[in-house]
Amino acid sequence: MTRFSPPPPAGALPDSFFNRDAQQLAQDLLGKIIRHRVGDLWLSARIIETEAYFLAEKGSHASLGYTEKRKALFLDGGHIYMYYARGGDSLNFSAQGPGNAVLIKSAYPWQDERSGPAGLAQMLLNNPHANGRPRTLHKLCAGQTLLCKALGLKVPMWDAQRFDLQRFYVDDVGLAPEQIIQTTRLGIPGGRDEHLMYRFVDAGFAAYCTRNPLRRGQVEGRDYVLI
């Protein structure tokens, strides 16, 4: 018997969606849902933090030049670029123009008719705390490698690939941030354009991203701006 595979919802983003300026794409991806199928389960998370990267600036991988490993950065918008960071997997999408891309920095677990409690339970199993206990929902996808671990996304499987609407895609379910925080990226070494405000955070989820841009000591207009 052939198993019926339901079609993806109408909100599945086409490749053309990603063919836009990396800063604009980084903002437009906030609120979108990453969906990854593992077996019969859809694991899903809402994007709450992104970073834009450009060929011309020193903080990007592409600025180091084309290699076979970095080829996805130089392909059309909508290609998947994955790499290892601190021993974990990281997820990026190519944007408009060779060498430009968006890093998915963090997300928040998402449940709906397609991605139900069983999917969330699998995400919790995928990414336990170091002590073996389940992570809280706030911390489950709060970082680029934690996100990939929770969703079961691996470099060998998806690097330089296109989206597969039966296995891995980004979905628009009609959510959008009420306000976006723009600030500097994280982990950029000194002298590599670390001052550029290319990080974007859904203000409603600021407390759950990699590093809260509204934490004590941060000053609007100096450390971040609201857009």
N, C-alpha and C positions, 0 to 999 in steps of 0.2 A: 504494500500500500504506500502510495506517495504521500508524504506529510505535507499538509498545506502550510505555506509560508505567507503570512499576511503582508500586503504591500506596505511600504513605509508611508507615514502620514504625509499630507500635502505640504507640511512645513519643512520637510527635509531640504536643507540648503543646497542649491546647485553649485557646481564649480564656479560659475560666473559670479556668485556672491563674493567670492574671495578675491576677485580681480579688481581690487581697489587699494588706494593708498594704505600703507601699513598702519599708520596712526588711526585712520578712519575705521579700518577693519578691526583694530584692537578695541575700539569703542563699540562698534556694531555687534561684536561677538558677545558682549556682556548681556547676560540674560538668556542666551541660547543654551540648548541642552546637548551635551555630548552623550551619544548612545553607542554602547559597544555590546554586542551579543557574545556571550560565553555559553556554549551549549544551547540550552533552550531558554536561557535567561537574558534579559536586556538589563545591563548595568548602566546607570545614567547619573549625570551630575550637571548642575547649572553653573555656567561660567560666571565667576565673580571677579576675576583679576586677570589682566593680560599685560603683555609688554610688547611694544613695537620695536623692530630692528630693521635697519637700512644698510644696504651695501656700502654707502659712502661714510658711515660712521664707525669708529674703531671698536665699539662694543659688540659688533655683530660677528658671528662666525663667518659670514660671507666676505667680510672685509679681509679675511686671511687668504682669499682666493678660492677658485674652483678646485674641488677634488671630487672624486667619485662618491665619497662619503657625504659631501655637502651638496650633491647635485640637485636635490629636491628644492634647495633655496633658489636655484637658478631656473627652475621650471615654472610653468604658468601657475597663476593663482589657483589654490585649491589642492595642491600637492601636500602630502604629509611629510614633515621632516621630524625625525626622532633621533635623539642622541642620549648618551649617558652623562649624568651629572651627579657627582658624589655617589657613584655606585648605583644610581637609580635611573629609570627611564624618564625622558622629558618629551613633551608633545608640542609641536609647532605646525603652523599652516603657512604655506607660501602665499604671498600677497602680490599686488601689481608691481611689475618691474623685477628684473633679475636681481637676486640677492636680498630681496625684502621679504620679511616674514613677521608673524605674530607668535609669541610664546604664550601658551596657556599656563598661567602661573598658579592659579588655584580655582577651586569650584566648591559647590555645596551639593550634597546628595539630593537626588530628585526622584520622586515617586509619582506615578500616574497609572493609567490603564495598561500601558505598555511595559512600564518598569515598576513592578509591584514590590511587596514586602520581601519576596524570595530573592529578588535582585539585590535589594539593600542588604539582606543577610549575607549574600555572597560577597558583596563589597567589604563588609565588616570582617569576614573571614580572610579575604585577600590581604587586608592591611591592618593587622592587629597592632596594638601598642607594643613597645619593646618588652614589656613585662608579660606579654601574652594575652592580656585582657583586651576586650573590644575598645576601640577608640570611640570617643564621643562623636556625634554627627558633626559638630563644629570643627573637629580636628581631622576628620577622615580624609578630606581632600584639600587640606590647607597647606598646599605647597606643590610644586610641579612634579616631584617624584612621588609624593603621597597620592596625588591625583591618579597618576598612571598605575600605581600599584593597586589602588582601590578598584579601578576600572579594568584591570587586567590587560593593559596596553603595553606591548613589548616592542623594542626597537627592531629585532629581526623580522617581525611579522608585518610591520606597517611603514617602516622608513621608505620614503620615495614612492609610496603608493598613492593612488587616488582613493576617494571614499567608495565604500561598497554598501549600498543601501540595504543589504540584507545582513550586514555584519557590523559596520561602523560608519556613522554619519553624524552630522550636526543638525539639530532640529530647532525650528522656530515655533514655539508654542504660544507666542503672543506676549511674552514677558519683556519688559524693558526697564532699566534703572530709572528711578525718579530723579536721581542726580549721580553724576560721575565725578570721582576724584582723580585728578591728574597729578602725578608726582614722579620722582626719579625712580629708575629701575634699581633692582637689588643685585648685589654680587658683582657689580661692574668694577674692575680694578681701576685704581687711580691712573689718570692719563689716558683712559680709553672712553672719553665722552661720558663719564659717570654723572655729569651735571644735567644731561638731557632728560626732560620730563616726558618720558615715553612709557610710563606705567599708568594703567587705568584700572580703577577699582569701582565696583558698584557700591555706592555709599551706604546702601541699606545692609550690606554684608561686610563692611569695613573691618569689623571686629573678628571676622572669620577668615581673612585672607592671610597671605604669608607673613606680612608685617603691617599692622594697622597704621595707615597714614594719618589717622586722627588721634594717635596716642598722645599722652601727656608730653609737652615740650615742643610739639609741632605747631608751626605758625602758618595760618592761611596767608597766601601771597608770597611767602618765603619758601616754605617747604612743600606746599601743595596749592593747587587752585581747584575751585569747584566749577564744573561745566555742565 
